[in-house]
Amino acid sequence: MSASATLRYYDKLKVGEPTISFEIFPPKNPAGWSSLYATLAELSKRSPDFISVTYGAGGSTREKTVDLVGRIRRELNIPTIAHLTCVGHSTNELGDILRLLEAAEIDGVMALRGDPPKGAAGFTAHPEGFQYASELISFAHHGFAFHIGCGFYPEKHPEAESLDADIAALKVKQDAGAEFAVSQLFFDNDTLYRFREKATKAGVTMPLVAGIMPVTGLSQLKRFRELSGTDIPAKLVDFLGAGTDEEITQRGVEYGVTQCVDLLEHGIAGVHLYTLNRSTSTVAITDELRRRGYFPLPSK
């Protein structure tokens, strides 16, 4: 096995070796769990640098997240990162969750402010909790030994006053103890390059990982715009065109591969694929990137 193949994701990010990773979420019903396990079986064959597990709005999947990250680490031996949010939790509760993760031998956390529960007008901090992700990052950094990631929006967080203010907030997260940042989904790479340039000038030195969402249907695009505020470029809509679901899914894979190759050629720190708990497009993109010489599998 080569030296680089033995590096864990945080070591790779530190030395500038790009990572490939996947994001999943705890399902809400038995059928969803059955589908997820089939997806994990396929994803594990691709030897990702890590898998991250999301945290439901308002902490609604807290126990499932903790259980799932532990199971992935134990049964699949894949480095696993647990998402953790400020929403609905006191500092004592957050400390309890972090201790549970420690007991499960999880060494990575994505510390996020989090989205408000469905139906809420906006984010409201727990009276004994945190208002900002940077506060949660500092709490985890000073009280525990996790490698800490955070999030960012290449096109600006919908609640931020400006892109400069958003980048300043990212710098605060870095100063609080974040070691890397994973982006919200986007479809125009120039957006990320502009963000990276401005962030670098503002003193952000931690690795920025690109969050990539494979498109599997035209109906998704409107939802992506509504949920994250991301721009849907005309070139993407034109490329997807019309056709059967299978044809659009294949074009979505092709667009994702092109997007990832361009990002890697421009020195992005890593590619993080949002799977939506489905393996087909994620596996196709990963396999094509490896066929082209990116992310070689560890030698045995």
N, C-alpha and C positions, 0 to 999 in steps of 0.2 A: 504494500500500500504506500502510495506517495505521501510525502510529508503534509502536503496541502489537504489530502483527503482525510487526515486525522484531525484537522482543525474543527473546533466547534464554531457555530455561527458567529458568536461574539468575537472570537479570535480572527475569523475571516474578515469580518467587517472592520476590525481594528487594523489589519494589515492591507486592506484594500482589495481583497479577493471577493468577487461578487458571490452573493448567495441566491439560492432559489428556495422559496418557501410557499406554504399554502395556508389558507384560512378556512376554518370550518366553524359551525355553531351547534350547540346542543339542540337536538330536535324536540318538538313538543308532544310527539305521540309515538307509539310503538312502531308504526310503519316507517316513520322518519328515522328511527334508530336503526332499523334493519337496513335501510338504504345507506345510511351513513357508514355502517360497518363495511358494506361492500365497497363504498368509495374509499375508505381508509385502506382497505386491502390493496386497491390499485395504486393509491398514492404512495403507500409505503415502499412499493417496488421501485419507485423513482428516487429513493434515498434523498428526500428533501433535507435541507439544512435545518429547518424547523417547521413545525406546524403550530399555528396559533388558534386558540379557541376563544370565541367571543363571549360576551357577557350581556345578557338581555337588558332591555331598558328597565331602569329601576331596580337592577339586580335580580330580575325575575328568573334567571337561570343560574344563580350563584352556586347552589349545591351541584347541579349538573355540570357546570364548568369545572369545578374543582375535581369532581369524580372523573370526568372525561380526560382532562390533561394527565391525571395520574395513570389512567388506564393506557393511554397512548404511550407514555414513557415506559411503563412496565412491560406491556405486551408487544409493542412494536419497536421499542428501543429507539425512538425518534425524539430528539430534543423538542420540548414542547413549551410554549409560552401561553400563560393564562392572561386573558384580558381582565382588568379590574377597573371599576369606575367609582366615582364619588357619589353617584346618585343613590339616595335612600339609605346611606350608611353613616353611622357615627364612626369616629376614629377608633373606638374600641372594637367595633364590628370589623372594620377594615384590618385591624391588627390580628383579629382572630382568623380571618380569611388568609392572610399572609402566612400565619403560623401553620394553617392546614396545608398550604402549598409547600411550605418547607418540609413538613412531615411526609408529603408525597414525593419529595426529592425533585421538585420543580425549581429550576434556578432562574427562570426568566418570567418577567411580568410586563405586560403592556398597560401602563398607567394612564388612564383617560378620564376626562371629566365625565363623559357619558351623555347620552341623549335623555331628555326627560321622558317619563312614562307616557304611553299613548293617551292622548286627550289633554295633556297638560299644556298650558299656554307657553311655558318656558321653563328653563332650569331653575330650580330652587334648591339651595344647599340644605342638607340636614342641619338642624340647629347645633348638633355636636359633631359636624363633619367638615368637609372641605368645599370651598367655592370653586377652586381652580385645580386643574390637573397638576400644575407645578407643586401645589401643596401636597398632593398625594405622592408625587414623585419624591419629594424631599422626605416625607414620612417613611416610604419604603427604603429609600437610600440610606438614611441614617439609622434606621432601626433593624434592618435586615441585610442579607447579603445577595440580593437578587441582581441580575443584569436587567436593566430597566429600559424599555422602549416607550416611545410616545407617538402621537399622531400629528399629522399636519395636512393642510389643504393647499395643494399647489395653486388653486384659483382663489384662495382666501376663504377662511371660515365664514359661513353665512352671517354670523353675529359680530364679526370683527369690523372695526371702523374703517380699516384700510389694510392693504397688503403689508405695508410697512409695520403696522401695529401687530398684525398676525405674526410676522417674522420676529418682532421683538418678543412676543409671547413664547415663540419657539426657543429663542435664546434663553429666556428665563427657565424653561423646562430643562435645557441643557445644563445650565448653571445649578439647577436643583438636583441633578444626578442622572438625567437621562443619557444613555449611551448611544442610542440610534433612534431614528424616527421613520415611521412607515406612512406613506401618503394615502389619502383618500383616493378613490378611483378617479381617473382622468383619461381622456382619449386623444389629447393633443400634446405630444411630447415637448413642443416648444414652451408650453406653459410651465412644465417642470424645470426646464433649463433656465428660464427667466427667474423662477423662484429660487433655484439653487444659486444663481449668480448674486441675487440680492441678499440671500441668506448668508452667503460666504462673506460678503462685504460687511454684514452686520455682526460677524463674529461667530456664526454657527459653523462648527467644525465637525460635529458628529455625522456619521454616515446617514445619507438619505436613501431610503429604500422605496422603490416605486410600487404602488398598489395597482394591479392590473385586473380588470374585470372582463373575462371573455364574454362577448355578446352572443346570446343564443336566440334572440328574437327581437323584432322591431318594437314590440310593445314594452320591452324593458327600458328603452331609451328615455321615454317620458318619465318613467318612475325614477330612473337614475337622476334625472334633472331635478325632479321634485324633492327627492330625499337628500341629495348632497349639493345641489346647485351647480353640478358640473356642466360644462358646455358640451353640447353634442355637435361636433364639427360636421359641416356639409359633406366633407370627403368621406366620413364614416358612413353616413346615410346613403350616399351615392354608391359606395363600395358594397354595402350590404344588399342594396337593390331590392328586387322582389324575387319571390320563389317559394319553394317549400321550406318547412321548418328545418329540414336537414341541410338544404342548400345554404340557408342563412346562417345556420350554426357553423358550417364549414368555412364560410366567408369570415365569420367572427373569429374563428381559429386563425385564419390567414392574417387578419388584421392584427390580432394579438401577437402573433409571431413577429410580424414586421415592426410593431411597436416595441417589443422586447429587444429585438436585435439592434434597433436604433438606439435604445436606451443603454444597452451594454456597450455599444461602440462609442458612446459619449460618456463612458465612465460612471454609470450609475452604480450605487453600492450594492444593489440587489433587486430582485424581482419577487414580488409577493402576490401570488395569484388568489383572487377571491373565488372560491370554488362553488359557493351556494350549495355545498354538500353534494355536488355532482362531480364525477371524475372525468367524463368524456372529453370536454374541451380542455380541461387542465392537463390531462395526460397527453393529449394531442400536441398542445403547445410545448410542454416540457420535452416530449420525445423529439420534436422537430428541432428545438434549440440544442439538444444534445447531439442530434445528427449533424448539426452544423458546427459542432465543436465547442459549444458552450456547456458549462456544468458537467464535465465528464463524471461518470459514475466511479465511486471508489473501487480500486482494484482489490481483488480478494487474495 
